[in-house]
Amino acid sequence: MEIKKGFMYFVEDSFFEKVGDSFLKRNYDDTRRPHYMAFFDEKTLLYWLVPCSSKTEKYEKIILQKQNNKKPTDSIKIVMIQDKKRVLLFQDMFPIRASYIKEQYIRGGQEVYIADPKIVKGLEKTAKKIINMLKNGVRFTPTQPNIFAIEQIMQNS
């Protein structure tokens, strides 16, 4: 399967079982969630997946709190995905091998993706910035996945 920029994907259950990180946003039993946006890391040859949430009101409040406290808000981005406001949680992103990406998100017979290539390019820039921050030990939340352990598992599998 070709993994395209700006498109949304689902993850195999076997990935979550293999890495065993309790802070990852696992697949729900009753719905097709969560879904993720993928970015390719040329250095490691792994993809980084950014969880996507529909809880925009919750994250708009968090962004506003951060802005009021003069803190950066790069770790959470609100974007339009097919005419719906969605939240990309860069703070919870993690590395993965392509083989664990189950399938592309298709809703109503249409691929789910961000249509504007300029926005996708900006999000890719944000992803790279956040990856560098994560690799330099920055913690955005107490429930952040252990990207070092996950990356090592993915590179050794």
Sequence and secondary structure as in RCSB ss.txt:
>XXXX:A:sequence
MEIKKGFMYFVEDSFFEKVGDSFLKRNYDDTRRPHYMAFFDEKTLLYWLVPCSSKTEKYEKIILQKQNNKKPTDS
IKIVMIQDKKRVLLFQDMFPIRASYIKEQYIRGGQEVYIADPKIVKGLEKTAKKIINMLKNGVRFTPTQPNIFAI
EQIMQNS
>XXXX:A:secstr
    TTBEEEE HHHHHHH  TTS    SSSS  EEEEEEETTTTEEEEEEEES HHHHHHHHHHHHHTT   TT
EEEEEETTEEEEEEGGG EEE GGGEEEE EETTEE B   HHHHHHHHHHHHHHHHHHHTT  S TT   HHHH
HHHHHT 
